[in-house]
């Protein structure tokens, strides 16, 4: 029987997971998805994700594919996944795709959001959901500075040293910083992002805000390709994969 | 040395607690507050709360008093509490009050909110934070029905049988149901609420929505003083003590 290539759209709270990708130590989202899929289809399935989110990173939208010979219709599959998966993972959409569709290689655009709680006190309802930054953020300044990330560049300066990717050229389509009350949201949209790139871009903007990095230097830092000139890597738990487009 | 009566305003995520009141089994908010206060003041303190929230119930605003001989000024006390307390409890305000002030007896008005996630699928970010009710809620109908709770009545029909309170007369000042996207919020405001009263009022409205209880019967149910005529007790994890006024 032919294989189907089923596209599943997920939403997950990454707090309890060691990221997306299956690994020997710690429970991952991919592992939960694979185990649920095997239980539902009784088939040796393969689950492929659109991104390798780190431990603690969340997803408002994450796309993965399920290769399986199952005949179960999509609407029933969706219900079965939502019944079996832990409450921290939801399947929001399920549909058949062309067998050649690949959730990572075919992705045209990804949007990440980084959430910062910038209130006077810690917020018990945002533990693990937003980074608590207690110094007042000047969102107007950071929004202006963020524009310098827009464009096509070699973003080596904004890539974790551990990365083994060869071509570090990426296109950033949009970058902005907005305040919604005590929450400051950093939004980055691009054709793809390097390892830790969004967290380093966020950390660099925060360092500009605090004065540790001078204003109007982002273009210079990009062109230097020198990781040591960019800012800190903001913690994982403020990061959300927000949208993937094909 | 004289005792001080220090008023602490809290915000807490009740998911991990067995409610407010200290008890032999399970960690409570009162116990965390007492232990933190003893550590900070090095004094045999007494913590008194404005309400006895149940296990799993949250507070956007909760008021308690700390009786202590400490000389530490309020702003430093607040910082010390926020440093020592678990991330799930925040102290948002700290000030001295008259020694006679009592957070429960002097309370004039309490507002509770009950949060329902009424989307098509479960929401991973609202686990333990809102009750997932999968049948579509007609918020306009329930908002009309909720008005019948307003007034001064013996609310025995809306009180958990375990309650030992003698006088079950309470005044409800406001009751409304509003939709904010996929979230439906039930708001109840009154001079006080009986044990489980807000959760039973919410459950009764949901039962009216589903047809298990006929429309326009809330006044009859109140007057019957018969708990068996009211609806189910909605789960604790959707409930928030939202505001207390003096």
Interface residues (C-beta under 8 A of the other chain):
Chain A: X11 X12 X13 X58 X82 X87 X88 X89 X90 X91 X92 X120 X121 X122 X123 X124 X125 X127 X129
Chain B: X11 X12 X13 X58 X82 X87 X88 X89 X90 X91 X92 X120 X121 X122 X123 X124 X125 X127 X129
